Amino acid sequence: MTSSTLWDKVYSITRGGNPMAWSKERSECKRCGTIDIPHMAKGLCSRCYLSEYVKNPKNKARIIETKKRWYMRHSLEETRKISREQRNYSDMREPAIKRDGGHCVQCGSINGLTVHHIDGVGRGSLNPNNSLDNLITLCRSCHAKTHHKLSRWSRLYTSCVGCGTTDRKHNAKGLCWKCYAIHRG
């Protein structure tokens, strides 16, 4: 095969409508012959290259270290989640979801479930009321609607500390959205 024919074969491969070379030197994986899997190195597709990499005893320590780092990163996230569950719900979140059948008690959705403190004394409170009879399961949408219906203007303030209104939505630091924008500016 002449080099021009090989070049034509290499550039006959298209991805997304654009002709691309599978590799500089080769038109396919030298081990499995595929052109569908992207080139990795040494004339091998990524699947074949990684399979050889794992088999090589020189790479064993590096693979173990990579797995260890992955495990530590993910186990820390799990530890944080458990700590947050304990702090915000005294481990009553899962029993509340189980009691409510794993769905929102208002609309029946099973997606994006949250646990709501009925009396409003929950996350962020000094002494949260995490008793099972004070917790209900809601989807994110129903949870947002429930909090929007609360009669209070804000959790900590009865009106805007800047202008005294309760007509405009609460934004932050006891200010309505208008006063907050002025305060920030």
C-alpha positions in Angstrom: 0.0 0.0 0.0 1.4 3.4 -0.9 1.6 6.2 1.6 -1.0 8.2 -0.3 -3.5 5.3 -0.2 -2.9 4.9 3.6 -3.4 8.6 4.0 -6.7 8.5 2.1 -7.8 5.5 4.2 -6.9 7.4 7.4 -8.8 10.5 6.4 -11.8 8.5 5.3 -12.6 8.2 9.0 -15.1 10.8 10.0 -16.4 11.9 13.4 -19.2 14.4 13.5 -19.0 14.9 9.7 -15.3 16.1 9.9 -12.6 13.8 8.5 -10.1 12.9 11.3 -7.0 10.7 11.5 -7.4 7.9 14.1 -3.7 8.3 14.8 -0.6 9.8 13.2 0.9 6.5 12.2 -2.0 4.1 12.1 -5.5 3.9 10.7 -6.8 1.5 13.4 -5.8 -0.1 16.8 -3.0 -2.5 16.3 -4.4 -4.9 18.8 -8.2 -5.0 18.2 -8.4 -3.2 14.8 -11.1 -0.8 15.9 -11.4 2.8 14.6 -14.5 3.6 16.7 -12.7 3.9 20.1 -10.4 7.0 20.3 -6.6 6.5 20.0 -4.7 6.5 23.3 -1.0 5.8 22.7 1.4 3.3 21.1 -1.0 2.5 18.3 -3.7 1.3 20.7 -7.2 2.4 21.3 -8.0 3.6 24.9 -9.6 0.3 25.9 -6.6 -1.8 24.7 -4.1 0.7 26.1 -5.7 0.7 29.6 -6.0 -3.1 29.6 -2.2 -3.4 29.0 -1.5 -0.6 31.5 -3.3 -2.5 34.3 -1.5 -5.7 33.5 2.0 -4.1 33.7 3.5 -4.8 37.2 5.4 -1.4 37.0 2.0 0.4 37.2 0.6 -1.4 40.2 1.7 1.1 42.9 0.4 4.0 40.8 -3.0 2.3 40.3 -3.2 1.6 44.0 -2.4 5.2 44.9 -5.0 6.5 42.4 -7.7 4.2 43.8 -6.7 5.3 47.4 -7.0 9.0 46.5 -10.4 8.3 44.9 -11.7 6.4 47.9 -10.5 9.1 50.3 -12.1 11.9 48.3 -15.4 10.0 48.1 -15.5 8.7 51.6 -14.9 12.2 53.0 -18.0 13.3 51.0 -20.0 10.4 52.6 -18.7 11.3 56.0 -19.8 14.9 55.6 -23.2 13.8 54.4 -23.6 11.6 57.5 -22.5 14.5 59.8 -25.0 16.8 58.1 -27.8 14.3 58.5 -27.1 13.9 62.2 -26.8 17.7 62.8 -29.9 18.7 60.8 -32.3 15.7 61.3 -30.8 13.6 64.2 -30.8 10.6 61.9 -34.6 10.9 61.4 -34.5 11.9 57.7 -34.5 8.3 56.3 -37.2 7.1 58.8 -39.4 10.0 57.8 -39.0 9.2 54.0 -39.6 5.5 54.7 -42.7 6.3 56.8 -44.1 8.5 53.9 -43.6 5.7 51.4 -40.6 7.3 49.6 -42.7 9.9 47.9 -43.9 13.5 48.4 -46.9 13.6 50.7 -48.4 16.5 48.7 -48.0 15.6 45.1 -46.7 12.0 45.2 -43.5 12.6 43.3 -40.5 10.4 44.0 -37.9 12.8 42.6 -35.8 15.3 44.5 -37.2 14.4 48.0 -36.5 16.7 50.9 -37.6 16.4 54.5 -39.5 19.5 55.9 -39.8 20.6 59.5 -43.5 21.3 60.0 -43.0 23.8 62.8 -40.1 25.5 61.0 -37.7 24.8 63.8 -35.1 22.8 61.9 -31.9 23.4 60.0 -30.2 26.5 61.2 -32.0 26.6 64.6 -30.2 26.2 67.9 -32.5 23.5 69.1 -34.1 21.9 66.0 -37.2 19.8 66.5 -36.3 16.6 64.8 -39.0 14.4 66.2 -40.5 12.1 63.6 -44.0 13.6 64.0 -42.5 17.0 63.0 -41.0 15.8 59.8 -42.7 15.3 56.4 -41.4 14.2 53.0 -41.8 16.8 50.2 -40.4 17.1 46.7 -38.3 20.2 46.0 -41.1 22.0 44.3 -43.7 21.4 47.1 -41.0 22.3 49.7 -40.4 25.6 48.0 -44.1 26.3 47.7 -44.6 25.5 51.4 -41.9 27.9 52.5 -43.3 30.6 50.1 -46.7 30.3 51.9 -45.3 30.9 55.3 -46.9 33.9 57.0 -43.6 35.4 58.1 -41.7 37.8 55.9 -38.4 36.2 57.0 -37.2 33.7 59.5 -35.6 36.3 61.7 -37.3 39.6 60.8 -40.9 40.7 60.6 -40.2 43.3 58.0 -37.3 44.9 56.0 -34.9 46.6 58.4 -34.1 49.2 55.7 -37.6 50.4 54.6 -40.0 48.4 56.9 -41.9 46.8 54.0 -43.2 43.3 53.7 -44.5 43.7 50.2 -41.2 43.0 48.5 -39.5 39.6 48.8 -36.9 39.1 51.5 -33.4 38.9 50.1 -30.7 38.8 52.8 -29.5 40.3 56.1 -33.1 41.5 56.9 -33.4 43.5 53.7 -35.9 43.4 50.9 -34.5 42.8 47.4 -34.6 46.6 46.7 -32.8 47.7 49.9 -30.3 44.8 49.5 -29.4 46.1 46.0 -28.9 49.6 47.3 -26.9 48.4 50.3 -24.6 46.3 48.1 -24.1 49.2 45.6 
